[in-house]
Amino acid sequence: MRLLVTGGCGFIGSAVVRRVLRTTDWSVVVLDKLTYAAEPRALEETAADPRYRLVVGDVTDAELLARLFAEYRPDAVLHLAAESHVDRSIDGPEAFLSTNVVGTFRLLEAALAHWRMLSEPERSRFRFHHVSTDEVFGALAPEDAPFRETSPYDPRSPYAASKAAADHLVRAWWHTYGLPVLISNASNNYGPWQFPEKLIPLALTKALAGEPIPVYGRGEQVRDWLHVDDHAAALLAILGRGRVGRTYLVGARAERTNLDLVRTLCAILDELVPNSPHRPHARLIRFVADRPGHDRRYAIDPARLEVELGWRPARSLEEGLRATVAWYLAHRDWLAEMRARYDGRRLGLGGAPTAGAEAAAAGTGRTEPEGTER
């Protein structure tokens, strides 16, 4: 199997590439633009593997894509390249439309041209797997059932809207042109090598420095947390055994409020860093102005994936969080280096706080202007 992975130096993409090279005999070509959140060092273990190749480039570059398909003749595409941070999409949506929508369109066009030139046996084996998010489905009320593959689309942020558009393009290329596609929508990921603009590494970075840990609003938003290695295993199961044209939702049935999650991280830090001058770390938590249009709850029902493909997460949330905290403690130099790329400043207020955001901050009595999460 020759696999083309877009965004393979990103947080989820690098986990997939590591898993492929550890557990299969496949060869992998990674296409990555190496934007601020990419981390080639997450793939250091693959550097000497002759089955791995990194191509630095933009998924919107049609000429580059044509050359890649002609040179490497992939048997499958795993499309992970995306701008993914909601707050950044609020401040600057154009980059999200370019990468997530135009980039997906260009990749579909290149894949379709490649697929049409394959022999019949090769065409029957080819797969285009598009990796997406649960945020395309909008928000759930506390009493609502989790999202399923049949849930209607209702994106609420520029990021979610761009991913929803990409999902629709992929389905259109299946229905219109017959390109053999797969789509997966996953819940919030966590684990090693995650850029510290996201909630878990940001909270850990702040706590280790003894700085205020920002929590949006009152921390009541609920997310379904999935370890990145469990997600990588699910993606390969879908790519290898999923039904063409099918959508699969990937989640670990691990719902937590943001506040409960941050308190859990603080408790793990208290235990693993008993000599920290900042213990108890939970006293560093500060409520800050909420994100505009912040979705209240996401949750996924992964029954189709469990029943059809036999996938289950290999770790509980508690096990995964403990391992994740231990990893970041062992890589404090990396966290410090990442702060040079992102200093923890507040993003996602669209240039100015909304009336609702100002009221939320006033209602908490806390006004620390920092922090982001997805």
C-alpha positions in Angstrom: 0.0 0.0 0.0 1.2 3.5 -0.9 -0.4 6.1 1.3 -0.5 9.8 0.7 -1.2 11.7 4.0 -1.9 15.4 3.8 -1.1 17.3 7.0 1.1 14.4 8.2 3.3 16.7 10.4 0.3 17.9 12.3 -0.9 16.6 15.7 -3.3 13.9 14.4 -1.5 13.3 11.1 1.8 12.5 12.8 0.1 10.0 15.1 -1.3 8.3 12.0 2.0 8.2 10.2 3.8 6.8 13.3 1.1 4.1 13.6 1.3 3.2 9.9 5.1 2.7 10.0 5.0 0.8 13.3 2.3 -1.6 12.4 2.2 -2.1 8.6 4.5 -2.6 5.7 3.0 0.4 3.8 5.0 3.3 2.4 3.9 6.9 3.3 4.3 10.2 1.5 3.4 13.2 3.7 2.4 16.5 2.1 2.5 19.3 4.7 2.8 23.0 4.5 4.6 23.2 7.8 2.5 25.9 9.3 2.9 27.2 12.8 1.2 24.1 14.4 3.2 21.5 12.4 5.9 19.6 14.2 8.3 17.5 12.0 10.0 16.3 15.2 6.9 14.2 16.0 8.1 12.0 13.1 11.7 11.8 14.0 11.5 8.1 14.5 10.5 7.7 10.8 13.5 9.7 9.5 15.6 6.6 8.7 12.7 4.6 7.4 13.0 4.3 3.6 9.2 3.9 3.4 8.7 7.5 4.5 8.9 10.7 2.5 8.1 14.3 3.4 7.1 16.8 0.7 6.7 20.4 1.9 3.9 22.1 0.0 0.4 23.5 0.0 -2.6 21.3 -0.6 -4.1 24.2 -2.7 -1.2 23.9 -5.2 -2.8 22.0 -8.1 0.5 21.5 -10.0 2.2 20.1 -7.0 -0.6 17.7 -6.4 -0.6 16.5 -10.0 3.2 15.8 -9.7 2.7 14.0 -6.4 0.1 11.6 -7.8 2.1 11.0 -11.0 5.3 10.3 -9.1 4.1 8.3 -6.1 0.9 6.7 -7.5 -0.8 6.3 -4.1 -3.3 3.5 -3.5 -5.1 5.7 -0.9 -5.3 9.3 0.4 -5.8 10.2 4.0 -6.7 13.9 4.0 -5.9 15.6 7.3 -4.5 18.9 6.1 -6.6 21.6 7.7 -6.7 24.8 9.7 -8.4 23.6 12.8 -8.4 26.2 15.6 -11.9 27.7 16.1 -10.5 30.9 17.7 -8.2 31.6 14.8 -11.1 31.0 12.4 -13.1 33.8 14.2 -10.2 36.2 13.9 -9.2 35.3 10.3 -11.6 33.0 8.4 -10.0 33.3 5.0 -7.1 30.9 5.7 -9.7 28.3 6.7 -11.7 28.7 3.5 -8.5 28.4 1.5 -7.0 25.3 3.1 -10.2 23.5 4.2 -12.4 24.2 1.2 -10.2 25.1 -1.8 -7.5 22.6 -0.6 -10.0 19.8 -0.4 -11.4 20.7 -3.8 -8.0 20.7 -5.4 -7.1 17.4 -3.7 -10.3 15.8 -4.9 -9.6 16.9 -8.5 -6.1 15.5 -8.4 -7.3 12.2 -6.8 -10.1 11.9 -9.4 -7.7 12.4 -12.3 -5.3 9.8 -10.8 -8.1 7.3 -10.1 -9.4 7.5 -13.7 -6.1 6.5 -15.1 -5.7 3.4 -12.9 -6.4 -0.2 -14.0 -9.7 -1.7 -12.9 -8.1 -3.7 -10.0 -6.3 -0.5 -8.9 -9.4 1.6 -9.1 -11.4 -0.9 -7.0 -8.7 -0.7 -4.3 -8.3 3.0 -4.2 -9.7 5.0 -1.3 -10.0 8.8 -0.5 -10.5 9.2 3.2 -11.5 12.7 4.4 -11.0 13.4 8.1 -13.4 15.9 9.6 -14.9 17.0 12.9 -18.0 16.7 15.0 -18.3 20.5 15.0 -20.1 20.3 11.6 -23.2 19.1 13.4 -23.5 22.2 15.6 -24.3 22.1 19.3 -26.2 19.7 21.6 -28.4 20.6 24.5 -27.6 18.7 27.8 -30.5 16.3 27.3 -29.9 15.6 23.6 -28.7 12.3 22.3 -25.1 12.3 20.9 -24.4 13.0 17.3 -24.8 10.1 14.8 -23.9 9.8 11.1 -27.5 10.9 10.3 -27.4 14.1 12.4 -28.1 17.3 10.3 -25.3 19.7 9.6 -25.5 23.0 11.6 -22.0 24.5 11.7 -21.7 27.5 14.1 -18.1 28.8 13.5 -16.1 29.7 10.4 -13.9 26.6 11.1 -16.9 24.3 11.4 -18.5 25.8 8.3 -15.3 25.3 6.3 -15.1 21.6 7.3 -18.8 21.1 6.6 -18.2 22.5 3.1 -15.3 20.1 2.6 -17.5 17.2 3.8 -20.1 18.1 1.2 -17.5 18.3 -1.6 -16.2 14.9 -0.8 -19.7 13.4 -0.9 -20.4 15.1 -4.2 -17.3 13.6 -5.8 -18.5 10.2 -4.7 -22.1 10.6 -5.9 -21.2 12.5 -9.1 -18.0 11.0 -10.2 -17.8 7.7 -8.4 -14.6 8.5 -6.5 -14.4 5.9 -3.7 -14.5 8.1 -0.6 -14.8 7.7 3.1 -15.5 10.4 5.7 -14.9 10.4 9.4 -16.0 13.0 12.0 -14.1 12.9 15.3 -14.5 14.4 18.7 -11.9 16.5 20.5 -8.5 14.9 20.4 -5.7 15.1 23.0 -2.3 13.6 23.5 1.4 14.2 22.8 2.7 16.9 20.4 -0.5 19.0 20.5 0.2 22.7 19.8 -0.4 24.6 23.1 -3.2 26.8 21.7 -5.6 23.9 22.5 -7.1 23.5 25.9 -5.1 20.7 27.5 -1.6 21.7 26.5 -2.4 25.3 27.2 -3.7 24.5 30.7 -0.6 22.5 31.4 1.7 25.2 30.1 0.0 27.8 32.3 -0.1 25.6 35.4 3.6 24.6 35.1 4.5 28.3 34.9 2.3 29.3 37.8 0.2 31.5 35.5 -3.6 31.9 35.5 -5.3 28.9 33.7 -8.0 30.4 31.5 -11.4 28.7 31.3 -14.0 30.2 29.0 -17.3 31.5 30.5 -18.1 29.3 33.5 -16.4 26.2 32.0 -19.8 24.5 31.4 -19.1 23.5 27.8 -19.0 19.7 27.3 -16.7 17.9 25.0 -16.2 14.2 24.2 -12.4 13.5 24.6 -10.5 11.1 22.3 -6.9 10.2 22.6 -5.0 10.9 19.4 -3.6 7.3 19.2 -7.1 5.9 19.5 -8.2 8.2 16.7 -5.3 7.1 14.6 -6.3 3.4 15.1 -9.8 4.3 14.1 -8.7 6.1 10.9 -6.7 3.1 9.7 -9.6 0.8 10.5 -11.9 3.0 8.4 -9.4 3.3 5.6 -8.8 -0.4 5.4 -12.2 -1.8 6.1 -14.8 0.9 5.9 -17.6 0.8 3.4 -17.1 3.1 0.4 -19.3 6.2 0.5 -19.9 5.7 4.2 -19.4 8.2 7.1 -18.1 7.0 10.5 -18.2 9.0 13.7 -15.2 8.6 16.1 -15.6 9.2 19.8 -14.6 7.6 23.1 -17.9 8.2 25.0 -15.9 10.4 27.4 -17.9 13.6 28.0 -16.5 16.2 30.5 -17.1 19.8 31.1 -14.1 22.0 30.3 -14.0 23.0 34.0 -14.0 19.3 35.2 -11.3 18.5 32.6 -9.0 21.3 33.8 -9.5 20.4 37.4 -8.6 16.8 36.6 -5.4 18.0 34.9 -4.5 20.1 37.9 -5.1 17.1 40.2 -2.7 14.9 38.1 -0.1 17.7 38.2 -0.4 17.9 42.0 0.3 14.2 42.2 3.1 14.0 39.5 4.9 17.3 40.6 4.6 17.1 44.4 7.3 19.7 44.9 5.7 22.3 42.6 5.4 25.7 44.3 2.1 26.2 42.5 0.2 23.4 44.2 -2.7 23.0 44.4 -2.7 23.9 40.7 -6.5 24.3 40.6 -6.2 27.6 42.5 -4.7 29.0 39.2 -8.0 28.5 37.3 -9.6 31.8 36.1 -12.8 32.3 34.2 -12.5 34.6 31.2 -14.8 36.0 28.6 -16.5 33.3 26.6 -15.9 32.6 22.9 -18.5 34.2 20.6 -21.1 31.6 19.6 -19.4 29.0 21.8 -21.2 25.6 21.3 -22.5 24.2 24.6 -22.0 20.5 24.0 -20.5 18.0 21.6 -20.9 14.2 22.0 -20.6 11.3 19.6 -22.2 7.9 19.3 -19.6 5.7 17.6 -21.8 2.6 17.4 -21.4 2.2 13.6 -17.6 2.2 14.0 -17.8 -0.2 16.9 -20.2 -2.6 15.3 -19.0 -2.6 11.7 -15.3 -2.4 12.2 -14.8 -3.6 15.8 -13.0 -0.4 17.0 -12.8 0.5 20.6 -10.6 3.1 22.4 -7.6 1.4 24.0 -7.5 3.7 27.0 -9.9 5.4 29.3 -9.9 9.2 29.6 -8.3 9.0 33.0 -5.5 6.8 31.7 -5.0 8.9 28.6 -4.9 12.2 30.6 -2.3 10.8 33.0 -0.1 9.6 30.2 -0.5 12.9 28.4 0.5 15.0 31.4 3.5 12.7 32.0 4.5 13.2 28.3 4.4 17.0 28.6 6.3 16.9 31.9 9.0 14.9 30.1 9.0 17.5 27.3 9.0 20.8 29.1 11.8 22.1 26.8 9.4 21.6 23.8 6.6 23.4 25.6 8.9 26.3 26.3 10.0 26.4 22.7 6.3 26.4 21.5 5.7 29.5 23.6 8.0 31.4 21.2 5.4 30.5 18.5 2.4 31.2 20.6 2.6 33.3 23.8 -0.8 32.4 25.2 -2.5 35.6 24.2 -6.3 35.5 23.8 -7.6 34.7 20.4 -11.1 34.4 19.0 -12.9 37.6 19.9 -13.1 38.8 16.3 -11.1 41.9 17.0 -13.3 43.1 19.9 -15.3 41.6 22.7 -19.0 41.2 22.1 -21.5 42.5 24.6 -22.1 38.9 25.6 -18.4 38.3 26.1 -18.0 41.4 28.2 -21.0 40.4 30.3 -19.6 36.9 30.8 -16.3 38.3 32.0 -18.0 40.7 34.3 -20.2 38.0 35.7 -17.2 35.9 36.7 -15.4 38.7 38.4 -12.2 37.6 36.5 -10.9 39.4 33.5 -7.6 37.8 32.6 -7.4 38.3 28.8 -5.8 35.1 27.8 -6.4 31.5 26.7 -7.9 29.5 24.0 -9.5 26.1 23.6 -11.3 24.0 21.1 
